[in-house]
Amino acid sequence: MRNLDKPKRRWHIVVFLLPAVLVYTAIMIIPLFGTLQLSLFTTIDREQVFIGFDNFRTLLGDERWSQSFWNALKNNAWFFLVHMIVQNPIGIAIAAMLSSSALRFSSFYRTAIFIPTILSFVIVGFAWKLILSPIWGIAPGMLDAVGLRFLFEPWLGKEEYALTTVALISVWQFVGIPMMLIYAALLSIPDEVLEAGEIDGLTGMSAFWKIKLPLILPSIGIISILTFVGNFNAFDLVYTTQGALAGPNYSTDVLGTLLYRTFFGFQMQLGDPNMGSAIAMMMFLVILIGVCIYLFGIQTRMRRYQF
């Protein structure tokens, strides 16, 4: 007789999860621990010698290394801040306009704005270098055509403008992602809620601020953390537009380019995989702290807005 009290084993859960777990372990977990292990060693006479956390002490304490690291971290923070201040609000505003039933050709606008996100970093970087070139770029001519030629500067060639310019290029490329996520969140709001607001006299912008915005805050939180992770992993666009040296004078240097030069070497600089791994672990630590702050400090406060 079958024992009805015996819990049923749900093997199908293991079967479906196992492939994803194996792939994630192979391409994420094992390399992560390999990087951590490499950061705890140094090369002496072509042999790996265990030195504990000395590489991290050198990275944070040595004047030459710490200056490069803190400069890259500061640039990463500014890169992220530009995206939060410019990209995400613009994406939310565009999504709000596209969600309006009165707007014609909204599908065309969505497609046009989203297309740059699927372009290669190499294409985007070199295209904007040509556009902004003071010699053969079209930017000076376009500004001249509207009487604003005096505003043009070699933005990618000046230390005070270069990082912000690269960040704005990235904003242009990726503004379609927050736009689409917020657009989907706005469409998921039940019509009954909006109709109830109309009965109370909430229409137009007042309906957006008092009804729609609180309901899409969880989506805005997700966009914010994705922006944080993506920008603190930034490398491709900076490398394409400014090179591995992140010029001019390291003004666009981020943790990704610092890691690249340190790990693989560049020009006359020899590669140091151990110090490069230490920088990679510091990048991981910064991102981990930011994600934990969001998950445990911010997301829990947003749950009351969810249905």
CYANA upper distance limits for C-alpha pairs under 8 A (distance plus 0.5 A):
 10 ARG  CA     14 VAL  CA      8.15
 11 TRP  CA     15 VAL  CA      6.82
 12 HIS  CA     16 PHE  CA      6.62
 13 ILE  CA     17 LEU  CA      6.61
 14 VAL  CA     18 LEU  CA      6.20
 15 VAL  CA     19 PRO  CA      8.11
 16 PHE  CA     20 ALA  CA      8.31
 17 LEU  CA     21 VAL  CA      6.64
 18 LEU  CA     22 LEU  CA      6.54
 19 PRO  CA     23 VAL  CA      6.68
 20 ALA  CA     24 TYR  CA      6.52
 21 VAL  CA     25 THR  CA      6.46
 22 LEU  CA     26 ALA  CA      6.59
 23 VAL  CA     27 ILE  CA      6.73
 24 TYR  CA     28 MET  CA      5.95
 24 TYR  CA     29 ILE  CA      7.27
 25 THR  CA     29 ILE  CA      5.11
 25 THR  CA     30 ILE  CA      6.45
 26 ALA  CA     30 ILE  CA      6.23
 26 ALA  CA     31 PRO  CA      7.99
 27 ILE  CA     31 PRO  CA      6.95
 28 MET  CA     32 LEU  CA      6.53
 29 ILE  CA     33 PHE  CA      6.87
 30 ILE  CA     34 GLY  CA      6.57
 31 PRO  CA     35 THR  CA      6.51
 32 LEU  CA     36 LEU  CA      6.78
 33 PHE  CA     37 GLN  CA      6.57
 34 GLY  CA     38 LEU  CA      6.65
 35 THR  CA     39 SER  CA      6.67
 35 THR  CA    277 SER  CA      5.94
 35 THR  CA    278 ALA  CA      8.39
 35 THR  CA    280 ALA  CA      8.06
 35 THR  CA    281 MET  CA      7.75
 36 LEU  CA     40 LEU  CA      7.21
 36 LEU  CA    277 SER  CA      7.34
 36 LEU  CA    278 ALA  CA      7.94
 36 LEU  CA    281 MET  CA      7.08
 37 GLN  CA     41 PHE  CA      7.64
 38 LEU  CA     42 THR  CA      8.41
 38 LEU  CA    273 PRO  CA      7.94
 38 LEU  CA    274 ASN  CA      6.01
 38 LEU  CA    277 SER  CA      6.69
 38 LEU  CA    278 ALA  CA      8.50
 39 SER  CA     53 PHE  CA      8.31
 39 SER  CA     55 ASN  CA      7.25
 39 SER  CA    273 PRO  CA      8.41
 39 SER  CA    274 ASN  CA      5.32
 39 SER  CA    275 MET  CA      6.86
 39 SER  CA    276 GLY  CA      8.07
 39 SER  CA    277 SER  CA      5.34
 39 SER  CA    278 ALA  CA      5.27
 39 SER  CA    281 MET  CA      8.27
 40 LEU  CA     50 PHE  CA      6.49
 40 LEU  CA     51 ILE  CA      6.31
 40 LEU  CA     52 GLY  CA      5.27
 40 LEU  CA     53 PHE  CA      6.36
 40 LEU  CA     54 ASP  CA      7.95
 40 LEU  CA     55 ASN  CA      7.42
 40 LEU  CA    274 ASN  CA      7.80
 40 LEU  CA    278 ALA  CA      8.37
 41 PHE  CA     48 GLN  CA      6.43
 41 PHE  CA     49 VAL  CA      5.77
 41 PHE  CA     50 PHE  CA      4.84
 41 PHE  CA     51 ILE  CA      5.85
 41 PHE  CA     52 GLY  CA      7.27
 41 PHE  CA     55 ASN  CA      8.39
 41 PHE  CA    274 ASN  CA      6.75
 42 THR  CA     47 GLU  CA      8.47
 42 THR  CA     48 GLN  CA      5.96
 42 THR  CA     49 VAL  CA      5.84
 42 THR  CA     50 PHE  CA      7.04
 42 THR  CA     51 ILE  CA      7.23
 42 THR  CA     55 ASN  CA      8.44
 42 THR  CA    274 ASN  CA      6.30
 43 THR  CA     47 GLU  CA      5.77
 43 THR  CA     48 GLN  CA      5.15
 43 THR  CA     49 VAL  CA      6.61
 43 THR  CA    274 ASN  CA      8.31
 44 ILE  CA     48 GLN  CA      6.90
 44 ILE  CA     49 VAL  CA      7.08
 51 ILE  CA     55 ASN  CA      8.23
 53 PHE  CA     57 ARG  CA      6.90
 54 ASP  CA     58 THR  CA      6.59
 55 ASN  CA     59 LEU  CA      6.59
 55 ASN  CA    274 ASN  CA      7.96
 55 ASN  CA    275 MET  CA      6.54
 55 ASN  CA    278 ALA  CA      6.88
 56 PHE  CA     60 LEU  CA      6.67
 56 PHE  CA    275 MET  CA      8.49
 56 PHE  CA    278 ALA  CA      6.59
 57 ARG  CA     61 GLY  CA      5.92
 57 ARG  CA     62 ASP  CA      7.96
 58 THR  CA     62 ASP  CA      5.41
 58 THR  CA     65 TRP  CA      7.32
 58 THR  CA     66 SER  CA      8.13
 59 LEU  CA     65 TRP  CA      5.56
 59 LEU  CA     66 SER  CA      5.84
 59 LEU  CA     69 PHE  CA      7.58
 59 LEU  CA    275 MET  CA      8.20
 59 LEU  CA    278 ALA  CA      8.26
 59 LEU  CA    279 ILE  CA      8.23
 60 LEU  CA     65 TRP  CA      7.37
 60 LEU  CA     66 SER  CA      5.25
 60 LEU  CA     69 PHE  CA      8.02
 61 GLY  CA     65 TRP  CA      8.03
 61 GLY  CA     66 SER  CA      6.45
 62 ASP  CA     66 SER  CA      6.19
 63 GLU  CA     67 GLN  CA      6.45
 64 ARG  CA     68 SER  CA      7.11
 65 TRP  CA     69 PHE  CA      6.63
 66 SER  CA     70 TRP  CA      6.43
 67 GLN  CA     71 ASN  CA      6.54
 68 SER  CA     72 ALA  CA      6.66
 68 SER  CA    258 LEU  CA      8.17
 69 PHE  CA     73 LEU  CA      6.63
 69 PHE  CA    255 LEU  CA      7.71
 69 PHE  CA    258 LEU  CA      8.07
 70 TRP  CA     74 LYS  CA      6.45
 71 ASN  CA     75 ASN  CA      6.69
 71 ASN  CA    253 ASP  CA      7.82
 71 ASN  CA    254 VAL  CA      8.19
 72 ALA  CA     76 ASN  CA      6.62
 72 ALA  CA    252 THR  CA      8.34
 72 ALA  CA    253 ASP  CA      5.70
 72 ALA  CA    254 VAL  CA      4.64
 72 ALA  CA    255 LEU  CA      5.62
 72 ALA  CA    258 LEU  CA      7.56
 73 LEU  CA     77 ALA  CA      6.72
 73 LEU  CA    254 VAL  CA      6.84
 73 LEU  CA    255 LEU  CA      6.64
 74 LYS  CA     78 TRP  CA      6.83
 75 ASN  CA     79 PHE  CA      6.52
 75 ASN  CA    163 LEU  CA      7.92
 75 ASN  CA    251 SER  CA      8.19
 75 ASN  CA    252 THR  CA      7.11
 75 ASN  CA    253 ASP  CA      7.14
 75 ASN  CA    254 VAL  CA      6.24
 76 ASN  CA     80 PHE  CA      6.68
 76 ASN  CA    231 ASN  CA      7.35
 76 ASN  CA    232 PHE  CA      6.35
 76 ASN  CA    234 ALA  CA      8.34
 76 ASN  CA    254 VAL  CA      5.90
 76 ASN  CA    255 LEU  CA      7.40
 77 ALA  CA     81 LEU  CA      6.60
 77 ALA  CA    232 PHE  CA      8.13
 78 TRP  CA     82 VAL  CA      6.64
 79 PHE  CA     83 HIS  CA      7.14
 79 PHE  CA    163 LEU  CA      7.78
 79 PHE  CA    164 THR  CA      7.67
 79 PHE  CA    167 ALA  CA      6.14
 79 PHE  CA    231 ASN  CA      7.13
 80 PHE  CA     84 MET  CA      6.79
 80 PHE  CA    227 THR  CA      7.55
 80 PHE  CA    228 PHE  CA      6.68
 80 PHE  CA    231 ASN  CA      5.95
 80 PHE  CA    232 PHE  CA      7.71
 81 LEU  CA     85 ILE  CA      6.53
 82 VAL  CA     86 VAL  CA      6.24
 82 VAL  CA     87 GLN  CA      7.83
 82 VAL  CA    164 THR  CA      7.87
 82 VAL  CA    167 ALA  CA      7.04
 82 VAL  CA    168 LEU  CA      7.92
 83 HIS  CA     87 GLN  CA      5.20
 83 HIS  CA     88 ASN  CA      6.99
 83 HIS  CA    167 ALA  CA      7.61
 83 HIS  CA    168 LEU  CA      8.25
 83 HIS  CA    171 VAL  CA      6.67
 83 HIS  CA    227 THR  CA      7.77
 84 MET  CA     88 ASN  CA      5.98
 84 MET  CA     89 PRO  CA      7.88
 84 MET  CA    224 SER  CA      7.62
 84 MET  CA    227 THR  CA      7.94
 85 ILE  CA     89 PRO  CA      7.08
 86 VAL  CA     90 ILE  CA      6.65
 86 VAL  CA    171 VAL  CA      7.82
 87 GLN  CA     91 GLY  CA      6.54
 87 GLN  CA    171 VAL  CA      5.77
 87 GLN  CA    172 TRP  CA      8.28
 87 GLN  CA    174 PHE  CA      8.22
 87 GLN  CA    175 VAL  CA      5.97
 87 GLN  CA    178 PRO  CA      8.41
 88 ASN  CA     92 ILE  CA      6.62
 88 ASN  CA    175 VAL  CA      7.49
 88 ASN  CA    178 PRO  CA      6.59
 88 ASN  CA    179 MET  CA      8.39
 88 ASN  CA    223 ILE  CA      8.25
 88 ASN  CA    224 SER  CA      8.33
 89 PRO  CA     93 ALA  CA      6.61
 90 ILE  CA     94 ILE  CA      6.57
 90 ILE  CA    175 VAL  CA      7.80
 90 ILE  CA    179 MET  CA      8.41
 91 GLY  CA     95 ALA  CA      6.58
 91 GLY  CA    175 VAL  CA      6.07
 91 GLY  CA    176 GLY  CA      7.18
 91 GLY  CA    177 ILE  CA      8.15
 91 GLY  CA    178 PRO  CA      5.69
 91 GLY  CA    179 MET  CA      4.68
 91 GLY  CA    180 MET  CA      8.48
 91 GLY  CA    182 ILE  CA      8.12
 92 ILE  CA     96 ALA  CA      6.63
 92 ILE  CA    178 PRO  CA      7.29
 92 ILE  CA    179 MET  CA      6.28
 92 ILE  CA    182 ILE  CA      6.62
 92 ILE  CA    183 TYR  CA      8.34
 93 ALA  CA     97 MET  CA      6.85
 93 ALA  CA    179 MET  CA      8.48
 94 ILE  CA     98 LEU  CA      6.59
 94 ILE  CA    179 MET  CA      6.80
 95 ALA  CA     99 SER  CA      6.53
 95 ALA  CA    179 MET  CA      5.51
 95 ALA  CA    180 MET  CA      7.36
 95 ALA  CA    182 ILE  CA      6.47
 95 ALA  CA    183 TYR  CA      5.23
 95 ALA  CA    186 LEU  CA      8.48
 96 ALA  CA    100 SER  CA      7.32
 96 ALA  CA    182 ILE  CA      8.43
 96 ALA  CA    183 TYR  CA      7.38
 96 ALA  CA    186 LEU  CA      8.05
 97 MET  CA    103 LEU  CA      7.95
 98 LEU  CA    103 LEU  CA      7.15
 98 LEU  CA    106 SER  CA      6.10
 98 LEU  CA    109 TYR  CA      8.41
 98 LEU  CA    110 ARG  CA      8.05
 98 LEU  CA    183 TYR  CA      7.88
 99 SER  CA    103 LEU  CA      8.46
 99 SER  CA    183 TYR  CA      6.88
 99 SER  CA    186 LEU  CA      7.50
 99 SER  CA    187 LEU  CA      7.55
105 PHE  CA    109 TYR  CA      7.04
106 SER  CA    110 ARG  CA      6.68
107 SER  CA    111 THR  CA      6.73
108 PHE  CA    112 ALA  CA      6.64
109 TYR  CA    113 ILE  CA      6.60
110 ARG  CA    114 PHE  CA      6.55
110 ARG  CA    176 GLY  CA      8.27
110 ARG  CA    180 MET  CA      8.26
111 THR  CA    115 ILE  CA      6.51
112 ALA  CA    116 PRO  CA      8.45
113 ILE  CA    175 VAL  CA      8.01
113 ILE  CA    176 GLY  CA      6.00
114 PHE  CA    118 ILE  CA      8.11
114 PHE  CA    174 PHE  CA      8.17
114 PHE  CA    175 VAL  CA      8.03
114 PHE  CA    176 GLY  CA      4.84
114 PHE  CA    177 ILE  CA      7.50
114 PHE  CA    180 MET  CA      8.42
115 ILE  CA    119 LEU  CA      7.60
115 ILE  CA    176 GLY  CA      8.21
116 PRO  CA    172 TRP  CA      8.11
116 PRO  CA    173 GLN  CA      5.41
116 PRO  CA    174 PHE  CA      7.40
116 PRO  CA    176 GLY  CA      8.20
117 THR  CA    173 GLN  CA      5.78
117 THR  CA    174 PHE  CA      5.65
117 THR  CA    175 VAL  CA      8.36
117 THR  CA    176 GLY  CA      7.07
117 THR  CA    177 ILE  CA      7.84
119 LEU  CA    123 ILE  CA      7.27
119 LEU  CA    124 VAL  CA      7.34
120 SER  CA    124 VAL  CA      6.83
121 PHE  CA    125 GLY  CA      6.34
121 PHE  CA    236 ASP  CA      6.62
121 PHE  CA    237 LEU  CA      6.07
121 PHE  CA    240 THR  CA      7.72
122 VAL  CA    126 PHE  CA      6.59
122 VAL  CA    236 ASP  CA      8.11
122 VAL  CA    237 LEU  CA      7.67
122 VAL  CA    240 THR  CA      6.36
123 ILE  CA    127 ALA  CA      6.39
124 VAL  CA    128 TRP  CA      6.65
124 VAL  CA    173 GLN  CA      8.18
124 VAL  CA    237 LEU  CA      8.30
125 GLY  CA    129 LYS  CA      6.70
125 GLY  CA    237 LEU  CA      6.38
125 GLY  CA    240 THR  CA      5.82
125 GLY  CA    241 THR  CA      5.56
126 PHE  CA    130 LEU  CA      6.78
126 PHE  CA    240 THR  CA      7.29
126 PHE  CA    241 THR  CA      6.94
127 ALA  CA    131 ILE  CA      6.73
128 TRP  CA    132 LEU  CA      6.46
128 TRP  CA    169 ILE  CA      8.00
128 TRP  CA    241 THR  CA      8.47
129 LYS  CA    133 SER  CA      6.39
129 LYS  CA    137 GLY  CA      8.37
129 LYS  CA    156 LEU  CA      8.37
129 LYS  CA    241 THR  CA      6.90
130 LEU  CA    136 TRP  CA      7.47
130 LEU  CA    137 GLY  CA      5.62
130 LEU  CA    138 ILE  CA      8.22
131 ILE  CA    136 TRP  CA      8.33
131 ILE  CA    137 GLY  CA      4.85
131 ILE  CA    138 ILE  CA      5.71
131 ILE  CA    139 ALA  CA      6.15
132 LEU  CA    137 GLY  CA      5.73
132 LEU  CA    138 ILE  CA      7.40
132 LEU  CA    139 ALA  CA      6.00
132 LEU  CA    140 PRO  CA      8.18
132 LEU  CA    154 PRO  CA      7.59
132 LEU  CA    155 TRP  CA      7.93
132 LEU  CA    156 LEU  CA      8.10
133 SER  CA    137 GLY  CA      4.82
133 SER  CA    138 ILE  CA      8.14
133 SER  CA    139 ALA  CA      8.04
133 SER  CA    154 PRO  CA      7.41
134 PRO  CA    139 ALA  CA      8.37
134 PRO  CA    140 PRO  CA      7.27
134 PRO  CA    153 GLU  CA      8.18
134 PRO  CA    154 PRO  CA      6.49
137 GLY  CA    141 GLY  CA      8.38
138 ILE  CA    142 MET  CA      6.64
139 ALA  CA    143 LEU  CA      6.72
139 ALA  CA    152 PHE  CA      8.23
140 PRO  CA    144 ASP  CA      6.52
140 PRO  CA    149 ARG  CA      6.63
140 PRO  CA    152 PHE  CA      6.64
141 GLY  CA    145 ALA  CA      6.61
141 GLY  CA    149 ARG  CA      8.00
142 MET  CA    146 VAL  CA      7.34
143 LEU  CA    147 GLY  CA      6.75
143 LEU  CA    148 LEU  CA      5.32
143 LEU  CA    149 ARG  CA      5.30
143 LEU  CA    151 LEU  CA      8.12
143 LEU  CA    152 PHE  CA      7.74
144 ASP  CA    148 LEU  CA      5.94
144 ASP  CA    149 ARG  CA      4.75
144 ASP  CA    150 PHE  CA      8.47
145 ALA  CA    149 ARG  CA      8.30
148 LEU  CA    152 PHE  CA      8.12
154 PRO  CA    158 LYS  CA      7.00
155 TRP  CA    161 TYR  CA      5.79
155 TRP  CA    162 ALA  CA      6.02
155 TRP  CA    165 THR  CA      6.94
156 LEU  CA    161 TYR  CA      7.18
156 LEU  CA    162 ALA  CA      4.91
156 LEU  CA    163 LEU  CA      8.29
156 LEU  CA    165 THR  CA      7.05
156 LEU  CA    166 VAL  CA      8.03
156 LEU  CA    242 GLN  CA      8.27
157 GLY  CA    161 TYR  CA      8.26
157 GLY  CA    162 ALA  CA      6.74
157 GLY  CA    247 GLY  CA      8.23
157 GLY  CA    248 PRO  CA      6.67
158 LYS  CA    162 ALA  CA      6.15
158 LYS  CA    248 PRO  CA      7.10
159 GLU  CA    163 LEU  CA      8.07
159 GLU  CA    247 GLY  CA      8.27
159 GLU  CA    248 PRO  CA      6.19
159 GLU  CA    249 ASN  CA      7.63
159 GLU  CA    251 SER  CA      5.99
159 GLU  CA    252 THR  CA      8.46
160 GLU  CA    251 SER  CA      8.18
161 TYR  CA    165 THR  CA      6.52
162 ALA  CA    166 VAL  CA      6.76
162 ALA  CA    248 PRO  CA      8.09
162 ALA  CA    251 SER  CA      7.51
162 ALA  CA    252 THR  CA      6.98
163 LEU  CA    167 ALA  CA      6.66
163 LEU  CA    251 SER  CA      7.05
163 LEU  CA    252 THR  CA      5.34
164 THR  CA    168 LEU  CA      6.62
165 THR  CA    169 ILE  CA      6.76
166 VAL  CA    170 SER  CA      6.81
166 VAL  CA    237 LEU  CA      7.99
166 VAL  CA    238 VAL  CA      7.34
166 VAL  CA    241 THR  CA      8.13
167 ALA  CA    171 VAL  CA      6.70
168 LEU  CA    172 TRP  CA      6.68
169 ILE  CA    173 GLN  CA      6.86
170 SER  CA    174 PHE  CA      6.64
170 SER  CA    237 LEU  CA      7.92
171 VAL  CA    175 VAL  CA      6.02
174 PHE  CA    178 PRO  CA      8.34
175 VAL  CA    179 MET  CA      6.85
176 GLY  CA    180 MET  CA      6.59
177 ILE  CA    181 LEU  CA      6.80
178 PRO  CA    182 ILE  CA      6.43
178 PRO  CA    223 ILE  CA      6.73
179 MET  CA    183 TYR  CA      6.41
180 MET  CA    184 ALA  CA      6.63
181 LEU  CA    185 ALA  CA      6.78
181 LEU  CA    219 SER  CA      7.61
181 LEU  CA    223 ILE  CA      8.26
182 ILE  CA    186 LEU  CA      6.58
182 ILE  CA    216 ILE  CA      7.69
182 ILE  CA    219 SER  CA      7.10
182 ILE  CA    220 ILE  CA      7.78
183 TYR  CA    187 LEU  CA      6.80
184 ALA  CA    188 SER  CA      6.83
185 ALA  CA    189 ILE  CA      7.39
185 ALA  CA    216 ILE  CA      6.55
185 ALA  CA    219 SER  CA      7.29
186 LEU  CA    212 LYS  CA      7.43
186 LEU  CA    216 ILE  CA      7.40
189 ILE  CA    193 VAL  CA      7.79
189 ILE  CA    194 LEU  CA      8.37
189 ILE  CA    212 LYS  CA      8.03
189 ILE  CA    215 LEU  CA      8.06
190 PRO  CA    194 LEU  CA      7.54
191 ASP  CA    195 GLU  CA      6.54
192 GLU  CA    196 ALA  CA      6.55
193 VAL  CA    197 GLY  CA      6.84
194 LEU  CA    198 GLU  CA      6.77
194 LEU  CA    207 ALA  CA      8.11
194 LEU  CA    211 ILE  CA      7.98
195 GLU  CA    199 ILE  CA      6.84
196 ALA  CA    200 ASP  CA      7.05
197 GLY  CA    201 GLY  CA      6.81
197 GLY  CA    202 LEU  CA      5.50
197 GLY  CA    203 THR  CA      7.74
197 GLY  CA    207 ALA  CA      7.37
197 GLY  CA    211 ILE  CA      7.99
198 GLU  CA    202 LEU  CA      5.39
198 GLU  CA    203 THR  CA      6.27
198 GLU  CA    207 ALA  CA      8.41
202 LEU  CA    206 SER  CA      6.10
202 LEU  CA    207 ALA  CA      5.31
203 THR  CA    207 ALA  CA      5.25
203 THR  CA    208 PHE  CA      8.28
204 GLY  CA    208 PHE  CA      7.07
205 MET  CA    209 TRP  CA      6.72
206 SER  CA    210 LYS  CA      6.44
206 SER  CA    211 ILE  CA      8.44
207 ALA  CA    211 ILE  CA      5.78
207 ALA  CA    212 LYS  CA      7.01
208 PHE  CA    212 LYS  CA      5.15
208 PHE  CA    213 LEU  CA      6.23
209 TRP  CA    213 LEU  CA      5.79
209 TRP  CA    214 PRO  CA      7.95
210 LYS  CA    214 PRO  CA      7.28
211 ILE  CA    215 LEU  CA      7.06
212 LYS  CA    216 ILE  CA      6.78
213 LEU  CA    217 LEU  CA      6.75
214 PRO  CA    305 TYR  CA      6.91
215 LEU  CA    305 TYR  CA      6.05
215 LEU  CA    306 GLN  CA      7.10
216 ILE  CA    220 ILE  CA      6.85
216 ILE  CA    305 TYR  CA      8.49
217 LEU  CA    221 GLY  CA      6.62
217 LEU  CA    302 MET  CA      7.29
217 LEU  CA    305 TYR  CA      7.84
218 PRO  CA    222 ILE  CA      6.86
218 PRO  CA    299 GLN  CA      7.78
218 PRO  CA    302 MET  CA      6.44
218 PRO  CA    303 ARG  CA      7.83
218 PRO  CA    305 TYR  CA      8.01
218 PRO  CA    306 GLN  CA      7.85
219 SER  CA    223 ILE  CA      6.71
220 ILE  CA    224 SER  CA      6.60
221 GLY  CA    225 ILE  CA      6.85
221 GLY  CA    294 TYR  CA      8.50
221 GLY  CA    298 ILE  CA      8.45
221 GLY  CA    299 GLN  CA      7.65
222 ILE  CA    226 LEU  CA      6.67
223 ILE  CA    227 THR  CA      6.52
224 SER  CA    228 PHE  CA      6.68
225 ILE  CA    229 VAL  CA      6.69
225 ILE  CA    290 GLY  CA      8.40
225 ILE  CA    291 VAL  CA      7.21
225 ILE  CA    294 TYR  CA      7.60
226 LEU  CA    230 GLY  CA      6.45
227 THR  CA    231 ASN  CA      6.47
228 PHE  CA    232 PHE  CA      6.66
228 PHE  CA    287 ILE  CA      8.15
228 PHE  CA    290 GLY  CA      8.14
229 VAL  CA    233 ASN  CA      6.79
229 VAL  CA    287 ILE  CA      6.63
229 VAL  CA    291 VAL  CA      8.45
230 GLY  CA    234 ALA  CA      6.78
232 PHE  CA    255 LEU  CA      7.88
232 PHE  CA    256 GLY  CA      8.43
232 PHE  CA    283 MET  CA      7.84
232 PHE  CA    287 ILE  CA      7.49
233 ASN  CA    255 LEU  CA      8.08
233 ASN  CA    256 GLY  CA      6.76
233 ASN  CA    283 MET  CA      8.27
234 ALA  CA    238 VAL  CA      7.97
234 ALA  CA    254 VAL  CA      7.73
234 ALA  CA    255 LEU  CA      8.20
234 ALA  CA    256 GLY  CA      6.44
235 PHE  CA    239 TYR  CA      6.48
235 PHE  CA    254 VAL  CA      7.78
235 PHE  CA    255 LEU  CA      8.38
235 PHE  CA    256 GLY  CA      5.35
235 PHE  CA    257 THR  CA      6.34
236 ASP  CA    240 THR  CA      6.57
237 LEU  CA    241 THR  CA      6.61
238 VAL  CA    242 GLN  CA      6.04
238 VAL  CA    243 GLY  CA      7.28
238 VAL  CA    244 ALA  CA      8.48
238 VAL  CA    246 ALA  CA      7.19
238 VAL  CA    252 THR  CA      7.54
238 VAL  CA    253 ASP  CA      8.29
238 VAL  CA    257 THR  CA      8.15
239 TYR  CA    243 GLY  CA      4.86
239 TYR  CA    244 ALA  CA      5.84
239 TYR  CA    246 ALA  CA      7.28
239 TYR  CA    257 THR  CA      7.40
242 GLN  CA    246 ALA  CA      5.48
242 GLN  CA    247 GLY  CA      6.08
242 GLN  CA    248 PRO  CA      8.23
242 GLN  CA    252 THR  CA      7.98
243 GLY  CA    247 GLY  CA      7.57
244 ALA  CA    257 THR  CA      6.46
244 ALA  CA    260 TYR  CA      7.99
244 ALA  CA    261 ARG  CA      7.22
244 ALA  CA    266 PHE  CA      8.00
245 LEU  CA    249 ASN  CA      8.31
245 LEU  CA    250 TYR  CA      6.75
245 LEU  CA    253 ASP  CA      7.71
245 LEU  CA    257 THR  CA      7.98
245 LEU  CA    261 ARG  CA      8.30
246 ALA  CA    250 TYR  CA      5.45
246 ALA  CA    251 SER  CA      7.12
246 ALA  CA    252 THR  CA      5.48
246 ALA  CA    253 ASP  CA      5.26
246 ALA  CA    254 VAL  CA      8.38
246 ALA  CA    257 THR  CA      7.55
247 GLY  CA    251 SER  CA      6.31
247 GLY  CA    252 THR  CA      6.52
247 GLY  CA    253 ASP  CA      7.78
248 PRO  CA    252 THR  CA      7.75
253 ASP  CA    257 THR  CA      6.57
253 ASP  CA    258 LEU  CA      7.12
254 VAL  CA    258 LEU  CA      6.71
255 LEU  CA    259 LEU  CA      6.43
255 LEU  CA    279 ILE  CA      8.02
255 LEU  CA    283 MET  CA      7.53
256 GLY  CA    260 TYR  CA      6.72
257 THR  CA    261 ARG  CA      6.73
258 LEU  CA    262 THR  CA      6.56
259 LEU  CA    263 PHE  CA      6.35
259 LEU  CA    276 GLY  CA      5.85
259 LEU  CA    277 SER  CA      8.38
259 LEU  CA    279 ILE  CA      6.52
259 LEU  CA    280 ALA  CA      7.10
260 TYR  CA    264 PHE  CA      6.33
260 TYR  CA    265 GLY  CA      7.69
260 TYR  CA    276 GLY  CA      7.97
261 ARG  CA    265 GLY  CA      5.23
261 ARG  CA    266 PHE  CA      5.95
261 ARG  CA    269 GLN  CA      8.16
261 ARG  CA    271 GLY  CA      7.49
262 THR  CA    266 PHE  CA      8.43
262 THR  CA    269 GLN  CA      8.49
262 THR  CA    270 LEU  CA      8.18
262 THR  CA    271 GLY  CA      5.94
262 THR  CA    272 ASP  CA      6.18
262 THR  CA    273 PRO  CA      7.63
262 THR  CA    275 MET  CA      7.27
262 THR  CA    276 GLY  CA      5.62
263 PHE  CA    271 GLY  CA      5.44
263 PHE  CA    272 ASP  CA      5.47
263 PHE  CA    273 PRO  CA      4.97
263 PHE  CA    274 ASN  CA      7.92
263 PHE  CA    275 MET  CA      7.44
263 PHE  CA    276 GLY  CA      4.79
263 PHE  CA    277 SER  CA      7.71
264 PHE  CA    270 LEU  CA      7.84
264 PHE  CA    271 GLY  CA      4.95
264 PHE  CA    272 ASP  CA      7.36
264 PHE  CA    273 PRO  CA      7.52
265 GLY  CA    269 GLN  CA      5.67
265 GLY  CA    270 LEU  CA      5.04
265 GLY  CA    271 GLY  CA      4.15
265 GLY  CA    272 ASP  CA      7.58
266 PHE  CA    270 LEU  CA      7.20
266 PHE  CA    271 GLY  CA      7.81
272 ASP  CA    276 GLY  CA      6.54
273 PRO  CA    277 SER  CA      6.44
274 ASN  CA    278 ALA  CA      6.90
275 MET  CA    279 ILE  CA      6.85
276 GLY  CA    280 ALA  CA      6.74
277 SER  CA    281 MET  CA      6.64
278 ALA  CA    282 MET  CA      6.78
279 ILE  CA    283 MET  CA      6.75
280 ALA  CA    284 PHE  CA      6.75
281 MET  CA    285 LEU  CA      6.58
282 MET  CA    286 VAL  CA      6.66
283 MET  CA    287 ILE  CA      6.75
284 PHE  CA    288 LEU  CA      6.44
285 LEU  CA    289 ILE  CA      6.61
286 VAL  CA    290 GLY  CA      6.82
287 ILE  CA    291 VAL  CA      6.63
288 LEU  CA    292 CYS  CA      6.59
289 ILE  CA    293 ILE  CA      6.66
290 GLY  CA    294 TYR  CA      6.86
291 VAL  CA    295 LEU  CA      6.60
292 CYS  CA    296 PHE  CA      6.34
292 CYS  CA    297 GLY  CA      8.10
293 ILE  CA    297 GLY  CA      5.61
293 ILE  CA    298 ILE  CA      7.37
294 TYR  CA    298 ILE  CA      5.34
294 TYR  CA    299 GLN  CA      6.41
295 LEU  CA    299 GLN  CA      5.67
295 LEU  CA    300 THR  CA      7.52
296 PHE  CA    300 THR  CA      6.80
297 GLY  CA    301 ARG  CA      7.80
298 ILE  CA    302 MET  CA      7.19
299 GLN  CA    303 ARG  CA      7.11
302 MET  CA    306 GLN  CA      7.87
